[in-house]
Amino acid sequence: MAGETLLKSNIGTLKGVGKVRVELFRKLGIDTVEDLLYHFPRRYEDRGNIMKIAEIVPEESCSVLGTVTYPPVNIRSQRGVRLTRSLVKDGTGTLEIVWFNQPYITSKLALGKQYIFYGKAKKTSRMQMINPTIIQLEDMDKECVLVPVYPTVAGLTQAVIRQTIRQALDMLKDIEDPLPESVLRKYRLADFGESIRHVHYPKDMESLEKARRRCVFQELLEFQLALLSMRKQDNEAAGIMFNKSTLTDSFIKSLPFELTDAQHRVFNEIYTDMTLPKTMNRLVQGDVGSGKTVVAVLAMLVAAESGYQSAMMAPTEILAQQHFNTVSRLLEGFPFRVALLTGSTTAKNAKEILSGLANGDIHIIIGTHALIEERVQYHNLGLVITDEQHRFGVKQRALLSRKGNNPDMLVMTATPIPRTLAMILYGDLDISIIDEMPPGRIKVKTYVVTEDYRERIDRFILKEVGEGRQVYIICPLVEDSEMIDAYSAVKTAEEAAAKFKDCRVGIIHGKMKPAEKEEVMKSFAEGSIDILVSTTVVEVGVDVPNASLMVVENAERFGLAQLHQLRGRVGRGKNQSYCILFNQGSSEVSKERLEIMTKSTDGFYISEQDLKLRGPGEFFGTRQHGLPELKIANLYTDMNILKEAQECSERIYRYGYLEKEEYSRLKDRVYHFYNLNFGGLL
């Protein structure tokens, strides 16, 4: 099969990829062989790092060359899980090895024989390695020492992904380069075919770095070209020229609090944009609790007064509900109708809301992804607001804006990004920053503690509840796992109910139905739950001014920016609030990271430190912080490449190079991937 034809062919044409696996790959956004090749590893296992058992560092991955001194045996744990145990020695110490639900391991290991075991060790009564990979000594030369680890979904193993990618690479003898020779020379970039092979199966660290730089450059170049294309379209399109407002002054005077200077400044920037005959595309960054919502309401008021509708899209139903409550309360007494549309809106209510949007009876609609569904038609959409932009991709933002005729766009985020990075990242947006907190906010006192403090913290929880306040306990897992040694919400809630018998304990997590989550959050907000055990589902959630204590279990498992967001759930009332971070990690890095939280409440500083410390792909490379849809680039460590890609994209655009034949493959990729059509949105 010719290279280009194979690239565009469905992944189901590859051997071993049947209907079930096609659907699993589709969940990862992989439909074609080309999509598969662009599914880059999120990290690599360095299996060549062989250590002595005595030198093993707990919680760090390594390889051990050892002799099996105790034959593997299958047993059942108290919870009914099948375990396989064995002992390995290397002359410096003994390592216990445990596998879960893999009874066939007994046939893979022979007593007295040497093997290489790769995995992460932890210290119990002795050093223990859980579910390690077994490498036969004679296979070590054939093994890729740097083994790729890919983003995946349940049902799709790393082995299947590796095998499928290797098969595709073996079939593709020549891969045509999307970048012209002139760009490769100017920016000293490796050949694409060679790079794509080495990024999946590097020979060594040098070949990986060279291949990765090439793939990162291309990804960032495509993204920058997409942003330039969107900005060009926005600049060329005639925008709405909203009328001068007569209501905003009376609205500001009606507020029970004074706006900060930063809020006044940012609203003036928005107001100037809205009253000019161009389409507004503005990013509003502001720390948790800085008052972005009030600024958004002012913008909606300007739109409504001019006869236009506003749509505000939030990433979760909980946040959409909170915005609806806030906006409805703030606009009480003004002649504008506000509605809420989410996935759990009843059919009867949804029908009425859809009718009100279509005929213009509803002036402001707040909701989730439901707002961009095909069935939703607007009468006169003039302003689009997306909240927590880092949870939406470029495509979703574009889909909502297409519901109107060049509506103004306001993007809000509480994930602070350093301004220089934001200017490059959001190249299609003007940037406003609310860099001042409302007066009267009491700084949340933050402490990092170990298990030694457990009883003391339990007493503190009882003290806070006894004084009429409420507590969050955050866990990294929903349910207990034999594979991951970390606190789960389900078990923690059970233990909290038993430990704090006089307290009302509630639980909320992502596996619950939307209606159940709404009910729990409502109960907590109303004060009928004292202690709420939760996963990070409350990271962006309902404001509960009475909540004064946030306890985070396994804080080392969270990103700093995420911990900062969680901490923002408390400190919203008049009482002194506290954030207790339990560090169950043993590494120096986890200690260093968490100490940053005790020293600063500046989200921009914390965000920057998070980007520095978490490593490639960790901060932006997960769905949780997925801005934008980058698969390999890291927007902190790859800043130099990002600047080069930006320079290259500006040259390409300035001189119209995309219209040249040699740039045709690059142009096709940009317009296809970002849903663009020759400088405009499809």
C-alpha positions as CSV (number, residue, x, y, z in Angstrom):
1,M,0.0,0.0,0.0
2,A,1.4,3.4,-0.9
3,G,2.5,5.5,2.0
4,E,0.0,8.4,1.6
5,T,-2.9,5.9,1.0
6,L,-1.9,3.9,4.2
7,L,-1.7,7.1,6.3
8,K,-5.3,8.1,5.4
9,S,-6.6,4.5,5.8
10,N,-8.8,3.5,8.8
11,I,-6.9,2.0,11.7
12,G,-9.0,-1.1,11.3
13,T,-6.9,-2.0,8.2
14,L,-4.0,-2.9,10.5
15,K,-3.6,-6.5,11.7
16,G,-5.1,-7.2,15.1
17,V,-7.3,-4.1,15.2
18,G,-10.9,-5.4,15.1
19,K,-14.1,-3.6,15.7
20,V,-13.7,-3.5,19.5
21,R,-10.2,-2.0,19.3
22,V,-11.2,0.5,16.6
23,E,-13.7,1.9,19.1
24,L,-11.1,2.0,21.8
25,F,-8.7,3.8,19.6
26,R,-11.5,6.2,18.6
27,K,-11.8,7.2,22.3
28,L,-8.2,8.4,22.0
29,G,-9.1,10.5,18.9
30,I,-7.4,7.9,16.6
31,D,-9.3,7.0,13.5
32,T,-6.6,6.7,10.8
33,V,-3.0,5.4,10.7
34,E,-1.8,9.0,10.5
35,D,-3.6,9.7,13.8
36,L,-1.9,6.7,15.3
37,L,1.6,7.9,14.3
38,Y,0.8,11.3,15.9
39,H,-0.3,9.6,19.2
40,F,3.0,10.4,20.9
41,P,4.3,8.8,24.2
42,R,3.7,10.8,27.3
43,R,6.9,9.5,28.9
44,Y,9.5,6.7,28.5
45,E,10.6,4.0,30.8
46,D,14.4,3.8,31.0
47,R,14.9,0.1,31.4
48,G,18.6,0.4,30.9
49,N,18.9,2.1,34.4
50,I,19.9,-1.1,36.3
51,M,20.4,-0.6,40.0
52,K,21.6,-2.7,42.9
53,I,18.7,-3.7,45.3
54,A,20.5,-1.9,48.1
55,E,20.6,1.3,46.0
56,I,16.8,1.4,45.1
57,V,15.0,4.7,45.9
58,P,11.4,4.1,46.9
59,E,8.7,5.4,44.5
60,E,11.2,5.7,41.7
61,S,11.2,3.4,38.6
62,C,14.3,1.3,38.0
63,S,15.6,-2.0,36.6
64,V,17.0,-4.7,38.9
65,L,19.1,-7.6,37.7
66,G,18.4,-10.4,40.2
67,T,18.2,-14.1,40.7
68,V,14.9,-15.8,41.6
69,T,15.6,-17.4,45.1
70,Y,12.0,-18.2,46.0
71,P,9.7,-19.7,43.3
72,P,6.6,-17.6,42.4
73,V,3.4,-18.8,44.1
74,N,-0.2,-17.8,43.7
75,I,-2.2,-16.8,46.7
76,R,-5.4,-14.8,47.5
77,S,-5.4,-11.6,49.5
78,Q,-8.0,-10.9,52.2
79,R,-10.0,-8.9,49.6
80,G,-10.1,-11.9,47.3
81,V,-7.5,-10.5,44.8
82,R,-5.2,-13.1,43.3
83,L,-1.5,-12.3,44.1
84,T,1.7,-13.9,42.7
85,R,4.7,-13.5,45.0
86,S,8.4,-14.2,44.5
87,L,11.8,-13.2,46.0
88,V,14.8,-12.0,44.1
89,K,18.4,-11.4,45.3
90,D,21.5,-9.7,43.8
91,G,24.1,-10.0,46.5
92,T,23.3,-6.6,48.0
93,G,19.8,-7.3,49.2
94,T,16.5,-9.1,48.8
95,L,13.5,-7.7,46.8
96,E,10.0,-9.1,47.1
97,I,8.1,-9.0,43.8
98,V,4.3,-9.0,43.7
99,W,1.9,-9.3,40.7
100,F,-1.9,-8.7,40.9
101,N,-4.2,-11.0,38.9
102,Q,-1.4,-12.4,36.8
103,P,-1.3,-16.1,37.8
104,Y,0.5,-17.1,34.5
105,I,3.7,-15.4,35.9
106,T,4.5,-18.7,37.7
107,S,5.3,-20.2,34.3
108,K,7.6,-17.3,33.3
109,L,10.1,-17.5,36.1
110,A,12.5,-20.3,36.9
111,L,14.1,-20.8,40.3
112,G,17.9,-19.9,40.3
113,K,17.7,-18.0,37.0
114,Q,18.6,-14.3,36.5
115,Y,16.1,-11.8,35.0
116,I,15.8,-8.0,34.7
117,F,12.7,-6.6,36.6
118,Y,11.6,-3.1,35.7
119,G,9.1,-1.2,38.0
120,K,8.6,1.1,40.9
121,A,9.7,-0.1,44.4
122,K,8.2,0.8,47.7
123,K,9.4,0.1,51.3
124,T,7.2,-2.1,53.5
125,S,8.8,-4.6,55.9
126,R,11.2,-5.1,53.1
127,M,11.7,-3.5,49.6
128,Q,8.9,-4.5,47.3
129,M,8.2,-4.1,43.6
130,I,4.6,-4.2,42.3
131,N,3.7,-5.6,38.8
132,P,7.2,-5.2,37.3
133,T,8.0,-6.0,33.7
134,I,10.1,-9.1,33.2
135,I,12.9,-8.9,30.7
136,Q,14.9,-12.1,29.7
137,L,18.6,-11.4,29.8
138,E,19.0,-12.8,26.3
139,D,16.3,-10.4,25.0
140,M,18.0,-7.3,26.5
141,D,19.8,-6.4,23.3
142,K,16.6,-6.6,21.3
143,E,14.6,-4.6,23.8
144,C,14.2,-0.8,23.3
145,V,15.9,0.5,26.4
146,L,13.7,3.7,26.3
147,V,10.2,2.2,26.2
148,P,7.4,4.5,25.2
149,V,4.4,4.9,27.6
150,Y,1.2,6.2,25.8
151,P,-2.0,7.9,26.9
152,T,-4.6,5.2,26.9
153,V,-8.1,4.1,27.9
154,A,-9.4,1.1,29.8
155,G,-9.2,-2.0,27.6
156,L,-6.3,-0.8,25.5
157,T,-3.0,-2.0,26.9
158,Q,0.4,-0.4,26.4
159,A,1.5,-3.6,24.6
160,V,-1.3,-3.4,22.1
161,I,-0.6,0.3,21.3
162,R,3.2,-0.3,20.9
163,Q,2.6,-3.3,18.7
164,T,0.1,-1.5,16.5
165,I,2.3,1.6,16.1
166,R,5.3,-0.7,15.3
167,Q,3.3,-2.5,12.7
168,A,2.3,0.8,11.0
169,L,5.9,2.0,11.0
170,D,7.1,-1.2,9.5
171,M,4.5,-0.9,6.7
172,L,5.4,2.7,6.0
173,K,8.8,2.7,4.3
174,D,8.7,6.3,3.3
175,I,6.7,9.0,5.1
176,E,6.4,12.3,3.1
177,D,7.5,15.3,5.1
178,P,4.8,17.9,5.8
179,L,7.4,20.7,6.1
180,P,9.3,22.0,3.0
181,E,13.1,21.6,2.7
182,S,13.6,25.4,3.3
183,V,12.0,25.2,6.7
184,L,13.9,22.1,7.7
185,R,17.2,23.8,6.8
186,K,16.5,27.1,8.4
187,Y,15.5,25.6,11.8
188,R,17.9,22.6,11.7
189,L,15.1,20.0,11.8
190,A,15.5,16.3,11.3
191,D,13.6,14.4,8.6
192,F,10.0,13.7,9.6
193,G,10.0,9.9,8.8
194,E,13.2,9.4,10.8
195,S,11.8,11.5,13.7
196,I,8.4,9.8,13.9
197,R,10.2,6.4,14.2
198,H,12.7,7.6,16.8
199,V,10.1,9.4,18.9
200,H,8.2,6.1,19.2
201,Y,11.2,3.8,19.4
202,P,14.4,5.9,20.3
203,K,17.8,4.2,19.9
204,D,19.1,6.4,22.7
205,M,18.5,9.7,24.5
206,E,20.3,11.7,21.8
207,S,18.1,10.3,19.0
208,L,15.0,10.9,21.1
209,E,15.8,14.5,21.8
210,K,16.5,15.2,18.1
211,A,13.3,13.4,17.1
212,R,11.2,15.1,19.8
213,R,12.4,18.6,18.9
214,R,11.3,18.0,15.3
215,C,7.8,16.8,16.3
216,V,7.4,19.5,18.9
217,F,8.3,22.2,16.3
218,Q,5.8,20.9,13.8
219,E,3.0,20.7,16.4
220,L,3.6,24.2,17.6
221,L,4.0,25.6,14.1
222,E,0.6,24.1,13.1
223,F,-1.0,25.5,16.3
224,Q,0.5,29.0,15.7
225,L,-0.7,29.0,12.0
226,A,-4.2,28.0,13.2
227,L,-4.2,31.0,15.6
228,L,-3.0,33.4,13.0
229,S,-5.7,32.1,10.6
230,M,-8.4,32.6,13.3
231,R,-7.2,36.1,14.1
232,K,-7.1,37.0,10.4
233,Q,-10.7,35.9,10.1
234,D,-11.7,37.9,13.2
235,N,-9.9,41.0,12.0
236,E,-11.5,40.8,8.5
237,A,-15.0,40.0,9.8
238,A,-17.3,43.0,10.7
239,G,-18.1,42.7,14.4
240,I,-21.1,43.9,16.4
241,M,-20.9,47.6,17.5
242,F,-22.8,47.5,20.8
243,N,-24.6,50.6,22.0
244,K,-23.2,52.7,24.8
245,S,-24.6,51.3,28.0
246,T,-26.9,53.3,30.4
247,L,-27.3,50.4,32.8
248,T,-23.8,49.4,33.8
249,D,-23.3,52.4,36.2
250,S,-26.5,51.6,38.1
251,F,-25.6,47.9,38.2
252,I,-22.2,48.7,39.7
253,K,-23.9,51.0,42.3
254,S,-26.4,48.2,43.1
255,L,-23.6,45.8,44.1
256,P,-23.2,45.0,47.8
257,F,-19.4,45.4,47.4
258,E,-17.0,47.8,45.7
259,L,-15.3,46.6,42.5
260,T,-11.5,46.5,42.6
261,D,-9.4,48.8,40.4
262,A,-8.4,45.7,38.4
263,Q,-12.1,44.8,37.8
264,H,-12.8,48.3,36.6
265,R,-9.8,48.3,34.3
266,V,-10.6,44.9,32.8
267,F,-14.3,45.8,32.2
268,N,-13.2,49.1,30.5
269,E,-11.0,47.1,28.2
270,I,-14.0,44.8,27.4
271,Y,-16.4,47.7,27.0
272,T,-14.0,49.5,24.6
273,D,-13.8,46.3,22.5
274,M,-17.6,45.8,22.5
275,T,-18.4,49.3,21.3
276,L,-16.0,49.1,18.4
277,P,-17.0,47.7,15.0
278,K,-14.7,44.7,15.3
279,T,-15.1,41.3,16.8
280,M,-13.8,41.1,20.4
281,N,-11.6,38.1,21.2
282,R,-10.4,38.7,24.8
283,L,-8.9,36.4,27.4
284,V,-9.6,37.4,31.1
285,Q,-7.2,35.7,33.5
286,G,-7.8,36.1,37.2
287,D,-6.9,34.0,40.3
288,V,-9.6,32.0,42.1
289,G,-11.9,34.5,43.8
290,S,-10.7,37.6,41.9
291,G,-14.2,38.5,40.7
292,K,-14.2,37.4,37.0
293,T,-17.9,36.5,37.1
294,V,-19.0,40.1,37.9
295,V,-17.0,41.4,35.0
296,A,-18.7,38.9,32.7
297,V,-22.1,40.0,34.0
298,L,-21.3,43.6,33.1
299,A,-20.4,42.5,29.5
300,M,-23.7,40.5,29.3
301,L,-25.6,43.6,30.5
302,V,-24.0,45.7,27.7
303,A,-25.1,43.0,25.1
304,A,-28.6,42.6,26.5
305,E,-29.1,46.4,26.5
306,S,-28.2,46.5,22.8
307,G,-30.8,43.7,22.0
308,Y,-28.3,40.8,21.8
309,Q,-28.2,37.4,23.6
310,S,-25.2,36.2,25.6
311,A,-24.2,32.5,26.1
312,M,-21.8,31.4,28.9
313,M,-20.3,27.9,28.7
314,A,-18.8,26.2,31.8
315,P,-17.1,22.8,31.8
316,T,-19.2,21.2,34.5
317,E,-22.9,21.2,35.5
318,I,-21.9,22.2,39.1
319,L,-20.0,25.3,37.8
320,A,-22.8,26.2,35.3
321,Q,-25.4,26.0,38.1
322,Q,-23.2,28.3,40.3
323,H,-22.9,30.8,37.5
324,F,-26.6,30.7,36.8
325,N,-27.4,31.3,40.5
326,T,-24.8,34.2,40.7
327,V,-25.9,35.9,37.4
328,S,-29.6,35.5,38.3
329,R,-29.0,37.1,41.7
330,L,-26.9,40.0,40.3
331,L,-29.4,40.8,37.6
332,E,-32.5,40.7,39.8
333,G,-34.5,43.8,39.1
334,F,-33.1,44.2,35.6
335,P,-35.6,43.4,32.7
336,F,-33.6,40.4,31.3
337,R,-34.3,36.7,31.4
338,V,-31.6,34.3,32.4
339,A,-31.8,30.5,31.8
340,L,-29.8,27.3,32.5
341,L,-29.2,24.5,29.9
342,T,-27.2,21.4,30.8
343,G,-27.3,17.7,30.0
344,S,-29.6,17.0,33.0
345,T,-32.2,19.7,32.1
346,T,-35.5,17.9,31.8
347,A,-37.0,17.5,28.3
348,K,-39.9,19.8,29.1
349,N,-37.7,22.6,30.4
350,A,-35.2,22.1,27.6
351,K,-38.1,22.5,25.0
352,E,-39.2,25.8,26.7
353,I,-35.6,27.1,26.8
354,L,-34.8,26.2,23.2
355,S,-38.0,28.1,22.2
356,G,-37.0,31.1,24.3
357,L,-33.5,31.2,22.7
358,A,-34.9,30.9,19.2
359,N,-37.5,33.7,19.6
360,G,-35.3,36.0,21.7
361,D,-37.3,35.8,25.0
362,I,-34.2,34.5,26.8
363,H,-31.4,37.1,26.9
364,I,-28.7,35.2,28.8
365,I,-28.2,31.4,28.6
366,I,-25.7,29.6,30.9
367,G,-24.8,26.0,30.4
368,T,-22.3,23.2,29.6
369,H,-21.5,21.6,26.2
370,A,-25.3,21.5,25.7
371,L,-25.0,25.1,24.4
372,I,-23.2,23.9,21.2
373,E,-25.5,21.1,20.3
374,E,-27.1,21.3,16.9
375,R,-30.6,21.6,18.3
376,V,-29.7,24.9,20.0
377,Q,-30.6,27.9,17.8
378,Y,-30.2,31.5,18.9
379,H,-32.3,34.5,17.9
380,N,-29.5,37.0,18.0
381,L,-26.3,35.7,19.7
382,G,-23.9,38.6,20.3
383,L,-21.6,37.6,23.1
384,V,-20.0,34.2,23.8
385,I,-18.2,33.6,27.2
386,T,-16.3,30.4,27.9
387,D,-15.3,29.8,31.5
388,E,-12.3,27.7,32.5
389,Q,-11.0,27.9,28.9
390,H,-8.3,25.3,29.6
391,R,-11.0,22.7,29.6
392,F,-12.3,23.5,26.2
393,G,-10.4,23.1,22.9
394,V,-10.1,25.6,20.1
395,K,-12.7,23.7,18.2
396,Q,-15.4,23.9,21.0
397,R,-14.8,27.6,21.3
398,A,-15.3,28.0,17.5
399,L,-18.5,25.9,17.5
400,L,-20.1,28.1,20.1
401,S,-19.1,31.3,18.2
402,R,-20.6,29.9,15.0
403,K,-24.0,29.9,16.7
404,G,-24.1,33.7,16.1
405,N,-23.0,36.1,13.3
406,N,-19.5,37.0,14.4
407,P,-20.4,37.4,18.1
408,D,-17.9,38.9,20.5
409,M,-15.8,36.3,22.4
410,L,-14.8,36.5,26.1
411,V,-12.6,33.7,27.5
412,M,-12.2,33.4,31.2
413,T,-9.7,31.2,33.2
414,A,-8.7,30.9,36.8
415,T,-5.6,28.9,35.8
416,P,-3.0,31.7,35.8
417,I,-0.5,31.5,33.0
418,P,2.6,33.8,32.9
419,R,1.8,36.7,30.6
420,T,4.6,36.0,28.1
421,L,3.5,32.4,27.7
422,A,-0.2,33.5,27.4
423,M,0.6,35.9,24.7
424,I,2.0,33.1,22.6
425,L,-0.4,30.4,23.7
426,Y,-3.5,32.6,23.0
427,G,-2.1,34.3,19.9
428,D,-5.7,34.9,18.6
429,L,-6.8,36.7,21.8
430,D,-6.2,40.0,23.5
431,I,-5.3,39.5,27.2
432,S,-6.7,41.2,30.3
433,I,-5.5,40.2,33.8
434,I,-7.5,40.8,37.1
435,D,-4.4,40.9,39.3
436,E,-6.1,42.2,42.5
437,M,-8.2,40.4,45.0
438,P,-11.3,41.9,46.6
439,P,-10.7,43.6,49.9
440,G,-11.4,41.7,53.1
441,R,-10.3,38.3,51.7
442,I,-8.3,36.6,54.5
443,K,-5.2,34.7,53.3
444,V,-5.7,30.9,53.7
445,K,-3.0,29.5,56.0
446,T,-1.4,26.4,54.3
447,Y,0.5,23.6,56.0
448,V,2.3,20.5,54.6
449,V,2.1,17.6,57.1
450,T,2.9,13.9,57.3
451,E,1.0,11.0,58.8
452,D,2.5,11.8,62.2
453,Y,0.0,14.8,62.4
454,R,-3.1,12.6,61.7
455,E,-4.6,12.7,65.2
456,R,-3.9,16.4,65.5
457,I,-5.6,17.2,62.2
458,D,-8.6,15.0,63.2
459,R,-9.0,17.1,66.4
460,F,-8.7,20.3,64.3
461,I,-11.5,19.0,62.0
462,L,-13.8,18.4,65.0
463,K,-12.9,21.9,66.4
464,E,-13.9,23.6,63.1
465,V,-17.2,21.6,62.8
466,G,-17.9,22.3,66.5
467,E,-17.6,26.0,65.9
468,G,-20.2,25.7,63.1
469,R,-17.9,25.6,60.1
470,Q,-17.5,23.1,57.3
471,V,-14.7,20.9,55.9
472,Y,-13.6,19.5,52.6
473,I,-11.5,16.3,52.5
474,I,-10.0,15.7,49.0
475,C,-8.8,12.3,47.8
476,P,-7.0,11.4,44.5
477,L,-9.0,8.2,43.9
478,V,-12.8,7.4,43.8
479,E,-12.4,3.8,45.1
480,D,-9.7,1.7,46.7
481,S,-7.2,0.2,44.3
482,E,-4.8,-2.7,44.8
483,M,-2.6,-1.1,42.1
484,I,-2.3,2.4,43.6
485,D,-1.4,3.1,47.2
486,A,-3.5,6.2,47.8
487,Y,-6.5,7.5,49.6
488,S,-9.9,6.9,48.0
489,A,-13.1,9.0,48.5
490,V,-15.3,6.0,49.2
491,K,-13.1,4.5,51.9
492,T,-12.2,7.9,53.4
493,A,-15.9,8.8,53.7
494,E,-16.7,5.5,55.5
495,E,-13.8,6.1,57.9
496,A,-14.8,9.7,58.5
497,A,-18.4,8.7,59.3
498,A,-17.1,6.2,61.8
499,K,-14.4,8.6,63.2
500,F,-16.5,11.7,63.4
501,K,-19.7,10.2,64.7
502,D,-21.4,13.5,65.6
503,C,-20.7,15.0,62.1
504,R,-22.7,14.8,59.0
505,V,-20.4,13.3,56.3
506,G,-21.2,13.5,52.6
507,I,-19.4,12.2,49.5
508,I,-19.1,13.4,45.9
509,H,-17.1,12.1,43.0
510,G,-17.0,11.9,39.2
511,K,-18.7,8.5,38.9
512,M,-21.9,9.8,40.4
513,K,-24.8,10.9,38.2
514,P,-25.0,14.7,37.6
515,A,-28.3,14.9,39.6
516,E,-26.7,13.1,42.6
517,K,-23.6,15.5,42.5
518,E,-25.9,18.5,42.3
519,E,-27.9,17.3,45.3
520,V,-24.8,16.7,47.4
521,M,-23.3,20.1,46.5
522,K,-26.6,21.8,47.2
523,S,-26.7,20.1,50.7
524,F,-23.2,21.2,51.4
525,A,-23.9,24.7,50.3
526,E,-27.0,24.8,52.5
527,G,-25.0,23.6,55.5
528,S,-26.7,20.2,56.0
529,I,-23.3,18.4,55.4
530,D,-20.4,19.2,57.8
531,I,-17.6,17.2,56.1
532,L,-17.6,16.7,52.4
533,V,-15.3,14.0,51.1
534,S,-14.5,14.5,47.4
535,T,-12.3,13.9,44.5
536,T,-11.1,16.9,42.4
537,V,-14.7,17.3,41.1
538,V,-15.0,20.3,43.4
539,E,-11.8,22.0,41.9
540,V,-14.2,24.3,40.2
541,G,-17.4,24.2,42.2
542,V,-20.0,25.9,44.3
543,D,-18.9,28.7,46.6
544,V,-19.5,27.8,50.3
545,P,-18.4,30.8,52.4
546,N,-18.9,28.7,55.6
547,A,-16.2,26.1,54.5
548,S,-13.0,27.0,56.4
549,L,-10.8,23.9,56.1
550,M,-9.5,22.0,53.1
551,V,-7.7,18.7,53.8
552,V,-5.9,17.1,50.8
553,E,-4.9,13.5,51.1
554,N,-1.8,12.4,49.0
555,A,-1.2,16.0,48.0
556,E,2.0,14.9,46.3
557,R,-0.2,13.3,43.6
558,F,-1.7,16.6,42.5
559,G,-0.3,19.5,40.4
560,L,0.5,22.7,42.2
561,A,-1.9,24.7,40.0
562,Q,-4.6,22.1,40.9
563,L,-3.9,22.4,44.6
564,H,-4.1,26.2,44.3
565,Q,-7.6,25.8,42.6
566,L,-8.7,23.4,45.4
567,R,-7.4,25.8,48.1
568,G,-9.6,28.5,46.5
569,R,-12.7,26.6,47.7
570,V,-12.1,27.9,51.2
571,G,-11.3,31.4,52.4
572,R,-14.5,32.8,50.9
573,G,-16.1,33.8,54.2
574,K,-15.3,36.0,57.2
575,N,-13.5,33.2,59.2
576,Q,-9.8,32.4,59.0
577,S,-9.4,29.4,56.7
578,Y,-6.8,26.6,56.4
579,C,-5.5,24.2,53.8
580,I,-3.8,21.0,55.1
581,L,-1.7,19.1,52.6
582,F,-0.9,15.5,53.6
583,N,2.4,14.5,51.9
584,Q,2.5,10.7,51.7
585,G,5.3,10.8,49.2
586,S,8.9,10.1,50.2
587,S,10.8,11.9,47.5
588,E,12.6,15.3,47.9
589,V,10.8,16.6,44.8
590,S,7.4,16.1,46.3
591,K,8.5,17.9,49.5
592,E,10.0,20.8,47.4
593,R,6.8,21.1,45.3
594,L,4.4,21.2,48.2
595,E,6.5,23.7,50.2
596,I,5.8,26.2,47.4
597,M,2.1,26.1,48.4
598,T,3.0,27.2,52.0
599,K,5.0,30.2,50.7
600,S,2.8,31.7,48.1
601,T,-0.9,32.4,47.3
602,D,0.0,34.0,43.9
603,G,-1.5,31.7,41.3
604,F,0.8,33.0,38.5
605,Y,3.9,32.2,40.6
606,I,2.5,28.8,41.6
607,S,1.6,28.0,38.0
608,E,5.1,28.8,36.8
609,Q,6.7,26.6,39.5
610,D,4.3,23.8,38.5
611,L,5.3,24.0,34.9
612,K,9.0,23.9,36.0
613,L,8.8,21.0,38.4
614,R,6.3,18.5,36.9
615,G,8.2,17.6,33.7
616,P,7.2,17.4,30.0
617,G,3.6,16.8,29.3
618,E,2.4,16.8,32.9
619,F,1.0,20.2,33.3
620,F,-0.7,20.8,29.9
621,G,-0.5,17.2,28.6
622,T,-3.5,15.9,30.5
623,R,-7.1,16.3,29.6
624,Q,-7.6,18.2,32.8
625,H,-5.3,21.0,31.7
626,G,-5.6,20.3,28.0
627,L,-4.7,23.7,26.5
628,P,-4.5,23.5,23.7
629,E,-4.8,20.0,22.0
630,L,-1.1,19.4,22.2
631,K,0.2,15.8,22.1
632,I,3.9,16.2,22.6
633,A,4.9,19.8,23.2
634,N,5.3,21.2,26.7
635,L,4.6,24.9,26.9
636,Y,7.2,25.6,29.5
637,T,10.2,23.4,28.7
638,D,9.7,24.0,25.0
639,M,9.5,27.8,25.1
640,N,12.5,28.2,22.8
641,I,11.0,25.9,20.2
642,L,7.6,27.7,20.6
643,K,9.3,31.1,19.8
644,E,11.0,29.6,16.7
645,A,7.6,28.1,15.6
646,Q,5.9,31.5,16.1
647,E,8.6,33.3,14.1
648,C,8.3,30.7,11.3
649,S,4.4,30.9,11.3
650,E,4.5,34.7,11.0
651,R,6.9,34.4,8.0
652,I,4.7,31.8,6.3
653,Y,1.6,33.9,6.8
654,R,3.2,37.3,5.9
655,Y,4.5,36.1,2.6
656,G,1.5,33.8,1.7
657,Y,3.6,30.7,1.6
658,L,0.7,28.4,2.5
659,E,-0.6,29.0,-1.0
660,K,2.6,27.4,-2.5
661,E,2.7,23.8,-3.6
662,E,5.5,22.9,-1.2
663,Y,3.4,24.0,1.8
664,S,0.3,22.1,0.7
665,R,0.6,19.2,3.1
666,L,1.2,21.5,6.0
667,K,-1.8,23.6,5.0
668,D,-4.0,20.5,4.8
669,R,-2.9,19.4,8.3
670,V,-3.6,22.8,9.9
671,Y,-7.0,23.3,8.3
672,H,-8.1,19.7,8.9
673,F,-6.9,19.5,12.5
674,Y,-8.2,22.9,13.6
675,N,-11.4,22.8,11.4
676,L,-10.2,25.8,9.5
677,N,-11.0,26.7,5.9
678,F,-8.5,29.0,4.1
679,G,-8.2,31.6,6.7
680,G,-11.6,31.1,8.3
681,L,-13.6,28.7,10.3
682,L,-15.6,26.0,8.4
